[in-house]
């Protein structure tokens, strides 16, 4: 019986205990944000530039380090 209740959640098999644990108790939240109006690129959405927003493109040196405007710290990472 639980498998029939989980069936409407796509073309793949969803474990009924996961549906009952996470989906059923979830409450819908109304938001004014409409994702259908987002401009999109090939595989992601891009943000629009707001009027009055800064148009300066910062270099890495301007963003990172002690003498930078924002005082960000650069963390080296090898991808592991």
N, C-alpha and C positions, 0 to 999 in steps of 0.2 A: 504494500500500500504506500509506503514512503517513497518508493521509486517512481510511482505515478505522480506524486506531488512534486518531485524534483524535475520531472521531464520538461516543463515549460521553460527551463533556464538555458536553452541552447541546443545545439546539435550533438553535444558531447554528454557523456554520463557524469552527472554531479552526484557526489556521495550525499545521500539524504541527510545524514547527521550534520553535514556542513551547511546545507540549506536551512535546516531547522535551527542550527546554532547561530548563523550569521544573517541570513536573508529574512526569515520570517519575523524575528523581533525588531528588525530595522524599521525606523519611522521615516517617512518622506519629509523632506524639509523644503519649503517653497523659497526660491531665491529669485531675484529680479534679473539675474545674469542669464543671458540667452546664448548658449554655445553655438547655435546655428548661425549667428551673425558674425562669428569670428572669421577674420581673413586667414587663409591657410596657405601653406607652402606644400611641397611635395609630400612630406611625411610629418609635419608638425604645424602648430599655429604660431603666428608671429604677432607680436604686440604692436599696436598702432602708436604713433607718436602723438602725445597730447599737445595741444596748443600751449605755448609758453614753456615747453620743456626744453632743457638744455640741448643744444645741437653740437656740442663739443665731443669729439671722439678722443678718449683718453688713451695714452700709451701705457705700457706696463710700468715704466719708470714713474709715471705720474700717480699711479694707483698703489704701488708697492714700495715699502721701505720707510725709513725714518723721516726722510725729507719729503715724502709724498703728501698730497692733500688729504687723503682719506686714511692714511696710516694702516693699510692692509698689510698682512704678513703673507709672504709667498711660501707655500708648503710644497716641497718637491715630492713627487709620487711616481713610482715606477709602474703603476698599474696592477700591482699584486695585492 
